[in-house]
Amino acid sequence: MIVPMKVDKLSVSFDPDLGDAVRDAAKRGGRGLSGWLAEAAEAKLRSEALGEFLDDWEAEHGAPSADQLAAAAAELHLEATSVPPAT
């Protein structure tokens, strides 16, 4: 038995160039426009949640040192130059 998925239909407006870019990105990704936008919204929400967590962590523990940032970059296999300097 297939259970229908509940959806929340929204209407959005974009600058025409942005709308074209979004449609192109969805097509390149082999996704429907709604699925692509939902995935983008989920990524934005995760990014904002991570930013809030890091702000709270930094308020409690202070900014990470250059050594801590370098260690994190190495653990994540990032180039050290891609880690922004601590402020």
Secondary structure, DSSP 8 states (H G I E B T S, - for coil): ---------------HHHHHHHHHHHHHTT--HHHHHHHHHHHHHHHHHHHHHHHHHHHHH----HHHHHHHHHHTT--GGGS----
